[in-house]
Amino acid sequence: MPESDRPHPAPAEIAENPEVPGARARAMLGALRRLPQGALSRAFGRLADVPLPKPLRKPVLGGFARMVGADVGEAAQPLESFGSLNRFFVRELKPGARAWPHDPRVAASPVDGATGQMGRVSGGKLIQAKGRDYSLRDLLNEDGQWERFDGGAFVTLYLSPKDYHRIHAPCDGTIPRARHVPGALMPVNLPAVMHLPDLFARNERLLCYLDGPLGRVAVVAVGAYNVGRISAAFDREWNAAPGTGGWITNRRGMEAATKTYDPPVSIRQGDHIMTFHLGSTVVLVFEPGRVELSPELSLGSAVRLGMEIGRAPGS
């Protein structure tokens, strides 16, 4: 049984900490750990895929957009063209809605969202929240990769339901390798990030490595509760495999799998590389000495797709 469908015991390892959320939020997270997260997320996904009759699309999707704060004016198509809630979530932006630096020395934000923790990988550990870290090896789920990032910069970017849900390349390069790691589907909102240990390394994820002028960059798309579906634009055949439904993650009976590309997949900064079929979190990890994070980034600050988030030292 996949971890995402398996009941989870309450985390005895969680210590009392003044930074963690209140008792009600902790109780809700504890209850969710005992539920079949994968099955519930698949059920929500099926609900999001229910076809909407054309006369209902504008009122239903417009009402949802107003509720979460999504800007429908940026969508490349009108609301009436989206046949389901999921289709609206994976909407394209109008041409020119975002600007890219197109500078090989610059790392740009791959998503719209908010900045989570950031800093340096130290001793193979990344910061998840104040007083709580997690293992890069566990996040990437393989040896022979995480070691090259130790000492490098990382940044966590959180997407809310209002955000644009496609993930784009932060820099030019090629994709030689990608990996799908099944796991849990716990929420990744602030209470969960503060409260649940090893959250990003525990949840299901799809990741790729991007080799280019900024060295190797790990782009890790982390799934979450009700966000159990992630697709790969850089490998549409992977999405189209029998029984996938058009995405790679949150399918019954899956085991961790790596794909290598020979020749590697060529990517330009700003190319669409992955999609969240709802919303979640992206973790970017850079090799040591290759990228200095932008001083404009701060915990909770908004980021826009294409915005500069780091650059090569001395540039």
For each residue, the residues with C-beta under 8 A, 3 or more apart:
1: 5 6
2: 5 6 38 182 252 253 254
3: 6 182 183 184 202
4: 36 37 38 41 182 183 184 185 204 228 250
5: 1 2 36 37 38 39 252
6: 1 2 3 36
7: 33 34 35 36
8: 11 33 34 184
9: 12 33 34
10: 30 33 34
11: 8 14 30 33 196 197
12: 9
13: 197
14: 11 20 26 195 196 197
15:
16: 20
17: 20 131
18:
19: 129 130 131 194
20: 14 16 17 26 194 195
21: 25 26 190 191 194 195
22: 25 26
23: 26 27
24: 27 28
25: 21 22 28 29 191 195
26: 14 20 21 22 23 29 30 191 195
27: 23 24 30 31
28: 24 25 31 32
29: 25 26 32 33 186 187 191 192 195 196
30: 10 11 26 27 33 34
31: 27 28 34 35
32: 28 29 35 37 186 187 225
33: 7 8 9 10 11 29 30 186
34: 7 8 9 10 30 31
35: 7 31 32 40
36: 4 5 6 7 39 40
37: 4 5 32 40 41 184 185 186 225 228
38: 2 4 5 41 42 185 228 250 252
39: 5 36 42 43
40: 35 36 37 43 44 225 226
41: 4 37 38 44 45 185 225 226 227 228 229 250
42: 38 39 45 46 228 250
43: 39 40 46 47
44: 40 41 47 48 226
45: 41 42 48 49 86 226 228 229 250 277 278
46: 42 43 49 50
47: 43 44 50 85
48: 44 45 84 85 86 89 277 278
49: 45 46 84 85 86
50: 46 47 84 85
51: 83 84
52: 56 57 60 61 82 83 84 85
53: 56 57
54: 57 80
55:
56: 52 53 59 60
57: 52 53 54 60 61 79 80 81 82 83
58: 61 62 79 80
59: 56 62 63
60: 52 56 57 63 64 85
61: 52 57 58 64 65 72 79 82 85 88
62: 58 59 65 66 72 79
63: 59 60 66 67
64: 60 61 67 68 70 85 88
65: 61 62 68 69 70 71 72 79 88 162
66: 62 63 69
67: 63 64
68: 64 65 160 161 162
69: 65 66 162
70: 64 65 161 162 163
71: 65 74 162
72: 61 62 65 75 79
73:
74: 71 93 94 97 164
75: 72 78 79 88 91 92 93 94
76: 91 92 93 94 95
77: 81 82 91 92
78: 75 81
79: 57 58 61 62 65 72 75 82 88
80: 54 57 58
81: 57 77 78
82: 52 57 61 77 79 85 87 88 91
83: 51 52 57 87
84: 48 49 50 51 52 87 88
85: 47 48 49 50 52 60 61 64 82 88 89
86: 45 48 49 89 90 277 278
87: 82 83 84 90 91
88: 61 64 65 75 79 82 84 85 91
89: 48 85 86 165 276 277 278 279
90: 86 87 165 166 275 277
91: 75 76 77 82 87 88 164 165
92: 75 76 77 166
93: 74 75 76 97 98 164 305
94: 74 75 76 97
95: 76
96: 99
97: 74 93 94
98: 93 304 305 306
99: 96 306
100: 108 269 270 306
101: 106 108 269 306 308
102: 269 270
103: 106 311
104: 171 172 212 213 214
105: 213 214 311 312 315
106: 101 103 171 308 310 311 312 315
107: 170 171 214 217 284 286 291 308 309 310 311
108: 100 101 170 171 269 270 305 306 307 308 309
109: 112 113 157 170 303 304 305 306 307 308 309
110: 157 167 168 169 170 219 273 282 284 305
111: 157 159 163 164 166 167 168 282 303 305
112: 109 159 163 164 303 304 305
113: 109 157 158 159 160 163 282 302 303
114: 157 158 160 300 301 302 303
115: 118 155 156 157 158 297 298 299 300 301 302 303
116: 155 156 157 158 193 281 299
117: 126 127 128 129 155 156 299
118: 115 127 153 154 155 156 293 297 299
119: 122 126 127 153 154 293
120: 151 152 153 154
121: 124 125 126 136 149 150 151 152 153 154 285
122: 119 125 150 151
123: 150
124: 121 135 136 137 146 147 150
125: 121 122 133 134 135 136
126: 117 119 121 133 134 135 136 139 154 156 283 285
127: 117 118 119 130 132 133
128: 117 132 133 134 193 197 198 199 200
129: 19 117 132 193 194
130: 19 127 194
131: 17 19
132: 127 128 129 194 197
133: 125 126 127 128
134: 125 126 128 138 139 197 198 199 200 201
135: 124 125 126 138 139 198 201
136: 121 124 125 126 139 140 146 149 150 285
137: 124 140 141 142 143 146
138: 134 135 141 198 201 202
139: 126 134 135 136 146 200 201 205 220 283
140: 136 137 145 146 179 207 218 220
141: 137 138 179 181 201 256
142: 137 145 146 179 258
143: 137 146 147
144: 147
145: 140 142 148 149 209 218
146: 124 136 137 139 140 142 143 149 150
147: 124 143 144 150
148: 145 216 287
149: 121 136 145 146 152 154 216 218 285 286 287 288
150: 121 122 123 124 136 146 147 288
151: 120 121 122 288 289
152: 120 121 149 285 286 287 288 289 290 291
153: 118 119 120 121 285 286 290 291 292 293 310
154: 118 119 120 121 126 149 283 284 285 286
155: 115 116 117 118 283 284 293 297 309 310
156: 115 116 117 118 126 200 281 282 283
157: 109 110 111 113 114 115 116 281 282 283 284 303
158: 113 114 115 116 188 189 280 281
159: 111 112 113 163 165 276 279 280 281 282
160: 68 113 114 163 279
161: 68 70 278 279
162: 65 68 69 70 71
163: 70 111 112 113 159 160 279
164: 74 91 93 111 112 305
165: 89 90 91 159 275 276 277 278 279
166: 90 92 111 233 272 274 275 276
167: 110 111 219 221 272 273 274 275 276 282
168: 110 111 270 271 272 273 305 306
169: 110 172 173 210 219 267 268 269 270 271 273
170: 107 108 109 110 210 217 219 269 284 309
171: 104 106 107 108 210 212 213 214 217 269
172: 104 169 212 213 267 268 269
173: 169 210 211 212 213 214 217 267
174: 210 211 212 263 264 265 266 267
175: 178 208 209 210 211 234 261 264 265 267 273
176: 209 211 260 261 262 264
177: 208 209 258 259 260 261
178: 175 206 207 208 209 232 234 235 238 258 259 261
179: 140 141 142 206 207 208 256 257 258 259
180: 205 206 248 249 254 256 257
181: 141 204 205 206 207 256
182: 2 3 4 204 249 254 255 256
183: 3 4 202 203 204 205 223
184: 3 4 8 37 202 203 204
185: 4 37 38 41 203 204 223 224 225 226 227 228 250
186: 29 32 33 37 192 196 199 202 203 224 225
187: 29 32 191 192 224 225
188: 158 192 193 199 200 203 222 224 227 280 281
189: 158 192 193
190: 21 193 194
191: 21 25 26 29 187 194 195
192: 29 186 187 188 189 195 196 199
193: 116 128 129 188 189 190 196 199
194: 19 20 21 129 130 132 190 191
195: 14 20 21 25 26 29 191 192
196: 11 14 29 186 192 193 199 202
197: 11 13 14 128 132 134
198: 128 134 135 138 201 202
199: 128 134 186 188 192 193 196 202 203
200: 128 134 139 156 188 203 205 220 222 281 283
201: 134 135 138 139 141 198
202: 3 138 183 184 186 196 198 199
203: 183 184 185 186 188 199 200 222 223 224
204: 4 181 182 183 184 185 222 223 228 249 250
205: 139 180 181 183 200 220 221 222 223 230 249
206: 178 179 180 181 220 221 223 230 232 248 249 274
207: 140 178 179 181 218 219 220 221
208: 175 177 178 179 218 219 232 234 273 274
209: 145 175 176 177 178 216 217 218 219
210: 169 170 171 173 174 175 216 217 218 219 267
211: 173 174 175 176 215 216 217 264
212: 104 171 172 173 174 215 217 267
213: 104 105 171 172 173 312
214: 104 105 107 171 173 217 286 290 291 312
215: 211 212 286 287 290 291
216: 148 149 209 210 211 287
217: 107 170 171 173 209 210 211 212 214 284 285 286 287
218: 140 145 149 207 208 209 210 283 284 285
219: 110 167 169 170 207 208 209 210 273 274 282 284
220: 139 140 200 205 206 207 282 283 284 285
221: 167 205 206 207 230 274 276 280 281 282
222: 188 200 203 204 205 280 281 282 283
223: 183 185 203 204 205 206 227 228 229 230 249 250 280
224: 185 186 187 188 203 227 228 279 280 281
225: 32 37 40 41 185 186 187 228
226: 40 41 44 45 185 278
227: 41 185 188 223 224 230 276 277 278 279 280
228: 4 37 38 41 42 45 185 204 223 224 225 249 250
229: 41 45 223 245 247 249 250 276 277 278
230: 205 206 221 223 227 247 248 249 274 275 276 277 280
231: 239 246 247 248 274 275 277
232: 178 206 208 235 236 238 239 248 273 274
233: 166 236 271 272 273 274 275
234: 175 178 208 265 267 273 274
235: 178 232 238 239 259 261 265
236: 232 233 239 240
237: 240 241
238: 178 232 235 241 244 248 259
239: 231 232 235 236 244 246 247 248
240: 236 237 244 246
241: 237 238 244
242:
243: 251
244: 238 239 240 241 247 248 251
245: 229 251
246: 231 239 240
247: 229 230 231 239 244 250 275 277
248: 180 206 230 231 232 238 239 244 251
249: 180 182 204 205 206 223 228 229 230 254
250: 4 38 41 42 45 185 204 223 228 229 247
251: 243 244 245 248 254
252: 2 5 38
253: 2
254: 2 180 182 249 251 257
255: 182
256: 141 179 180 181 182
257: 179 180 254
258: 142 177 178 179
259: 177 178 179 235 238
260: 176 177
261: 175 176 177 178 235 264 265
262: 176
263: 174
264: 174 175 176 211 261
265: 174 175 234 235 261
266: 174
267: 169 172 173 174 175 210 212 234 271 273
268: 169 172 271
269: 100 101 102 108 169 170 171 172
270: 100 102 108 168 169 306
271: 168 169 233 267 268
272: 166 167 168 233 275
273: 110 167 168 169 175 208 219 232 233 234 267
274: 166 167 206 208 219 221 230 231 232 233 234
275: 90 165 166 167 230 231 233 247 272
276: 89 159 165 166 167 221 227 229 230 279 280
277: 45 48 86 89 90 165 227 229 230 231 247
278: 45 48 86 89 161 165 226 227 229
279: 89 159 160 161 163 165 224 227 276
280: 158 159 188 221 222 223 224 227 230 276
281: 116 156 157 158 159 188 200 221 222 224
282: 110 111 113 156 157 159 167 219 220 221 222
283: 126 139 154 155 156 157 200 218 220 222
284: 107 110 154 155 157 170 217 218 219 220 309
285: 121 126 136 149 152 153 154 217 218 220
286: 107 149 152 153 154 214 215 217 290 291 310
287: 148 149 152 215 216 217 290
288: 149 150 151 152
289: 151 152 313
290: 152 153 214 215 286 287 312 313
291: 107 152 153 214 215 286 310 311 312 313
292: 153 310 311 312 313
293: 118 119 153 155 297 309 310
294: 297 308 309 310 311
295:
296: 301
297: 115 118 155 293 294 301 303 309
298: 115 301
299: 115 116 117 118
300: 114 115
301: 114 115 296 297 298
302: 113 114 115
303: 109 111 112 113 114 115 157 297 307 309
304: 98 109 112 307
305: 93 98 108 109 110 111 112 164 168
306: 98 99 100 101 108 109 168 270
307: 108 109 303 304
308: 101 106 107 108 109 294 311
309: 107 108 109 155 170 284 293 294 297 303
310: 106 107 153 155 286 291 292 293 294
311: 103 105 106 107 291 292 294 308 315
312: 105 106 213 214 290 291 292 315
313: 289 290 291 292
314:
315: 105 106 311 312
